[in-house]
Amino acid sequence: MAAGAPRIFVSHLAGVPVFDPVGDQVGRVSDLVAMLRVGRRPPRLLGMVVEVLSRRRVFVPMTRITGVESGQVITTGVVNMRRFEQRPTERLVLGELLDRRVTLVESDEEVTVLDVAIQQLPARRDWEIDKVFVRRGKGGALRRKGETLTVDWSAVTGFSLEEHGQGAESLVATFEKLRPADLANALHHLSPKRRAEVAVALDDDRLADVLEELPEDDQIEILGKLKEERAADVLEAMDPDDAADLLNELPEDEKERLLTLMQPDDAADVRRLMSYEERTAGGLMNSEPIVLRPDATVADALARVRQQDLPPALAAQVYVCRPPDETPTGKYLGTVHFQRLLRDPPFTLVSSLVDSDLPPLGPDTPLPAVTSYFAAYNLVAAPVVDESGSLLGAVTVDDVLDHLLPDDWRETEFHEEGVHGG
């Protein structure tokens, strides 16, 4: 649903079919999952509970949903078939928010919630519950008497978390605006018990981002406190290179159990990265750079670069390769830098813009040579190509820095001195 599209009332989504990109039905919407916030801030919509054809209820994140209409929902086609388990910070919209008695802020009058509306935020992939449809007077949805009205979420009380609650649920809401690195720093200084509680309450994508910023010992501790299926979900949500680094620190039997629980494609990427020495280009690289075929256009490339969940360093350039598009690709033809994409018309083929003079890194290139390469060519990302000429991935400057800094650099109070100009 594009930014600016009309809001959708959730009652219109109950039971609607869910399709994959080619039009095959995956299942039907059973409910929606939201995370309440401190005060009267609109809840964030995390995803949908979908009843698949086997009658199992599974969770589909909003990041995997590409179209939402009153008559159908379209997904990316990638659906995790593990059974849905509700977490402490999550609320089922149809099951827990509707028919609830809440209070209008302006008049202090009790009303009944008949429906709520969701809308996608402009220029973002996030969704919020922003409107509440209520009925005045006593009684639930079946009661015919009483005036109905639609109000902003902030116009009612009785939903949101308490500002000063001390549970993990309230902590998660308080931490919501923090960048992953700052949230990781906050988690590092919590007690192990509270750290585990907060980690369990975070959604998979948020926890994956935070784990990537935590010291190694904290990563292992938190992963060990999660149920194995949940741990596998979080590893899938991490960048493959970070997941490989974390798994390499675990005992062999535990590592293998988690890899077996992961989706096969995700596990294959991670296994491939784990086969390289850690302090080499192959061990540093991300296996999911932007790969385009020679007949792709500048418009195609810019659409890929604009994807919100793409790390900035990976968005700095695209890699042009013969099919297949997934790494390891067909023959690597060259790189097109982001600035070059901005200088040419949208219909231009990327094959006419490739920088074929930039020598790629080999997967066994040691870290000192990788560092010199970045400095010599003023790069933020670099292609890694094997002996057969296939693109394996891309090394980004943040991963190089991670391995150049002292092992305990994440444990320093970097935000207290220098970062804010103090």
SULZI-V180078 format. One record per residue. N is the residue number from 1. PSI is psi in whole degrees, 0 to 359 (* if undefined). Layout:
n: <N	N>
psi: <PSI	PSI>
This chain:
n: <1	2	3	4	5	6	7	8	9	10	11	12	13	14	15	16	17	18	19	20	21	22	23	24	25	26	27	28	29	30	31	32	33	34	35	36	37	38	39	40	41	42	43	44	45	46	47	48	49	50	51	52	53	54	55	56	57	58	59	60	61	62	63	64	65	66	67	68	69	70	71	72	73	74	75	76	77	78	79	80	81	82	83	84	85	86	87	88	89	90	91	92	93	94	95	96	97	98	99	100	101	102	103	104	105	106	107	108	109	110	111	112	113	114	115	116	117	118	119	120	121	122	123	124	125	126	127	128	129	130	131	132	133	134	135	136	137	138	139	140	141	142	143	144	145	146	147	148	149	150	151	152	153	154	155	156	157	158	159	160	161	162	163	164	165	166	167	168	169	170	171	172	173	174	175	176	177	178	179	180	181	182	183	184	185	186	187	188	189	190	191	192	193	194	195	196	197	198	199	200	201	202	203	204	205	206	207	208	209	210	211	212	213	214	215	216	217	218	219	220	221	222	223	224	225	226	227	228	229	230	231	232	233	234	235	236	237	238	239	240	241	242	243	244	245	246	247	248	249	250	251	252	253	254	255	256	257	258	259	260	261	262	263	264	265	266	267	268	269	270	271	272	273	274	275	276	277	278	279	280	281	282	283	284	285	286	287	288	289	290	291	292	293	294	295	296	297	298	299	300	301	302	303	304	305	306	307	308	309	310	311	312	313	314	315	316	317	318	319	320	321	322	323	324	325	326	327	328	329	330	331	332	333	334	335	336	337	338	339	340	341	342	343	344	345	346	347	348	349	350	351	352	353	354	355	356	357	358	359	360	361	362	363	364	365	366	367	368	369	370	371	372	373	374	375	376	377	378	379	380	381	382	383	384	385	386	387	388	389	390	391	392	393	394	395	396	397	398	399	400	401	402	403	404	405	406	407	408	409	410	411	412	413	414	415	416	417	418	419	420	421	422>
psi: <121	156	140	352	155	153	160	131	134	334	335	348	345	121	1	150	148	126	154	176	335	2	3	137	130	322	207	150	123	323	176	150	126	157	118	157	166	143	218	26	141	140	149	134	120	324	195	146	121	129	110	177	338	6	9	141	122	161	131	111	153	335	343	7	122	345	132	117	168	340	348	160	135	132	172	349	348	103	124	123	8	145	138	132	121	139	165	326	359	146	135	122	308	322	335	336	327	151	14	147	122	177	132	128	316	320	354	28	137	135	167	133	119	330	161	155	144	152	144	137	145	136	19	166	357	149	149	156	112	343	151	128	118	162	131	156	173	153	162	205	333	349	132	337	157	141	142	149	155	127	163	153	321	349	358	154	160	356	310	169	155	142	323	19	151	359	170	325	314	323	317	317	321	324	356	323	352	144	155	320	323	323	322	319	320	317	321	329	5	163	154	320	310	324	317	320	316	319	317	326	339	149	166	312	318	317	322	315	320	318	323	341	357	154	155	316	320	320	310	319	313	315	324	338	349	151	148	321	321	318	320	321	317	320	322	326	343	159	138	324	323	322	321	317	317	314	327	342	354	157	150	318	321	318	314	323	315	318	323	327	340	158	139	318	317	317	322	318	315	317	320	317	326	345	348	153	142	317	47	169	320	322	336	337	156	131	8	54	176	113	129	150	161	333	6	153	170	320	318	316	316	327	321	320	328	352	126	325	8	126	142	321	321	335	357	339	160	157	125	124	155	156	152	159	337	146	142	133	184	195	128	126	332	182	145	122	151	317	324	323	325	342	351	155	152	330	355	137	137	336	338	355	359	141	99	359	339	116	130	163	146	153	336	7	124	159	314	321	324	316	314	322	313	318	319	322	4	53	158	350	151	142	145	121	138	181	334	356	12	140	126	332	196	137	133	156	330	325	327	315	319	323	349	331	160	152	330	18	330	343	357	156	65	335	351	338	125	313	320	14	12	*>
